[in-house]
Amino acid sequence: MKRYLLAILCLLTLCQTHAQEQKVQHRPYIDQRKFHWGFFFGLHMQDLELKNNGYIDPVSGEQWYAEVDNYNPGFSVGVLGEMRLNNYMALRLTPTMHFGQKHIAFHEQVSGRDSTQNIKSTYISLPLGLKLSGPRHNNYRPYFLVGVNPMLDLTTKKQKALLMKPFDCYIEIGMGCDFYLPFFKLIPELKFCFGLVDILQKKRNDLIDSSLRKFTNSLDGASSKMIVLTLYFE
């Protein structure tokens, strides 16, 4: 019995020693630099939070309800600039372009008729974030990110059922992990973005077909959301 207890004690001691074993650190001084540079690409999903108001068209008597009915992944690409503030904080600027789309379905509540609109977007953005990193362990280091992201849509199209304003601004919350490889640093990151601006254009002076105005009238507002999965190379 004593031999079994001794063997278990030795095994636990070996496991604890292995867990605390320090590996050779790749690029050990990279985080001590004042400025960091890199590039990144990734995927994202665009969404809209639509505020339906139950508007009934006085001419046709139609009542339309709008929603985003499906999601298609978009592509993101940009460059990274990071300034070290201290051992655990850094200020990060990541000029980015997002190529994606949002698909909106309209449902008429009385007749059951449907209509759709595909809103394609090419965003140019300038996110500014504060990176809060934990201590480095061997060759990885987790972090959280908070920031603000002004964004401009370069492909706003008129004469459609809904028209979105070109300017938006997001609050961003994210998390990721620095992986220190022999020749570069790889950083996967997941980020959630919440729009602060009502981007629905209510004044539709662009419309030639006045029958499309009912779709705008049926909404009180629209705000953007986005999920971004990114790979940084530094």
N, C-alpha and C positions, 0 to 999 in steps of 0.2 A: 504493500500500500504506500509506504513511504517513497518507494522507487517511482511509482506512478505520479505522486504529487510532485516529486522532484523533476520528473520529465515534463510535466505540464508547466511548472514554474520556469524551467529553462526555455520551453517553447514560447511562452508569453514574453519572456525577456528578449528572445531573438526577434519576435515580431515587432516589439516596441522599438528595438534598435534599428530594424529595417525601415520602420515607418519614419524614424527621425533621421535616417541616413541622408546626407547632403550629396547631391549629384553635382557634376561639373557644370557651372553656369556658363551658358552661351551669352556672348556680348554683355559682360557684367557691368560695363560703364555706360551703356547706351542711354539709360534714364538720367544720367547726371548731366547730359548736355542741356544747354539752355533752350535750344530750339530743335524740333524734330520735323522731318518732312516725309511725305509718302504719297501714295495714291490708293484708290479703292474702287471697287465695283460691287454691285449687289442687286437684289430683287426687292420689290416693294408691292404693296397692295393699297390701292386708293379706295376711299369710301366717302360717302356723303350722309350727314344726318339731316334729313328733310323734315321740316315742320309743316305738316298738312293742317289746314284750317277748316275743311269741310265746305269750301266755297261752292255755291250753286250758280251756274251761269244763268243770268236772267233771260237770255234769248232762247237757248236750247234746253234749259233745265238740267243740264248735265252736271254731275258731281264727280270730280276726278281725284284720285289718290295716287301719290307717287312714292316709289321706293327704289333703292338700289337692289336689283334682283340677282345679280351674280358678280363675281370678282375675277379679274384677269391679272396675272402678275405683270408688273412693269419692270423696266431696267433702270438702274441708277449708276452713275459714274462721277468721279470727282477727284480732287486733290486734298491732301491733309497738311495742315500747318499747326504745330503744337508748341506752346511756350510753357516751360517748367516754372511753377511758382514755388513749390517746395517738394519735399520727398513724397507727398501724398496728393498733391493738387496740381492740375495743369489747365491752362486755358487753350481751347481748341477751336480752330476755324477751318471749316470744310466746305469750300465752294463746290456745289453739286448741280448736276442736271438729272432730272427724272423724266423718263419717257413712259407714259402709261395712259390708262383710260378708266372711265366710270360708265357703267351701263345702267340706265334708268328706265324703269317700266312704269307706265301710267295705266291705272285701272278705273274705268267708269263704273260707278257704284250701282246704277239703275239698269243699264242695258248689258253690262258685262263686257263691253268693248275694251280692247287693249291697244296701247301705243307704246313705242319705245324710242329712246334717244341714246346714242353712244357719244359720250363727251371725251374726246381725245385731248390729252394735255402734254405739253412740253414745259416743264418747270425749270427755271433757273433759281437757285436758292443760295443763301449765304448763312449757314447755321453757325452760331457762336455758342459754345458749350463749356461747362466746367466739369472736368474729369476728376473724380474722387477715387483714388486707387488704394487697394489694400497693400499690405507688405508682400514683397516678392518671395515666393517659395520655389526653390530650385529654378525651373524654367517656365513658370507661369505666374500671372499676377492679375486677379480679378479687379473689376472697377465698376462704378456707377457713373451715369452721365445725366446732367440736367442742362437745359439750354433753351434758347429762343431761335426761331428760324423764319426770317422774312423770305417770301417766295413770290415769284412773278411767273404767270402763265403766258407763254409766247404764242400760243395757238388758239386764243379765244375766237370762236366763230359765231357770227350773228345769224339772224334769220332762222333760228332753231326754236324748238318749243321752250327750252330754258336757256338762259344766258348767264354765265358766271362772271363775276368781276375778276380782272386779271391779277389783282394783288391779294395776298393772304399772309397770315403770320401764325406760326405754330409755337406751342410749348412742347418741348421734347423731353422724354424720360427714357433712359436706356441702360443697358448693362452689357458687359463684354468681358473679354479676358485677353491679356497680352501673353502670347506664346513666343518665347525666345528660342529661335532656331539658330543653327550655326552661322548662317550668312545674312539673315534678316529677321525681322519681327513680324509675326502673323497675328492679326487681331480680328477675330469674329465678334460681331456686335449685333444685338437686337434692340431696335428703337421704336417707341410708340410716340406718335405725333398727333396733337390735338389742335385744330384750328380755332383761333380766337376771334375771327372776323366773320360776319354774315356776308357770304360771297354771292348771294342771289341778287341779280340785277332786276329790280322791280320796275324801273322805268324802261319800257320796251319801245322806244321811238324807232328802233331799227326794224320792227316788224312791218312787212308789207301785207301779209296774210293776218288780218285781225282775229281770225278764229283761233290762232295759236295763243292768244293772250290768256285764255282760260287756264292754261297750264301754270303760268306764272301767278295768276290770281289765286290759285288753289293752294299756294304755299306762302307762309309767313317768313320763311328764311331757310338758309342752308349753311351748314358748317362742315368743314373738311376733316377727315381723319386719314391717317396713313400708318402702316406698319412697314418698317424697313429692316431688312437683313443684309448686313454688309460684311465684306472681307477687306481689311486694311492690310497694306504691305508697306512696311517702314524699314 
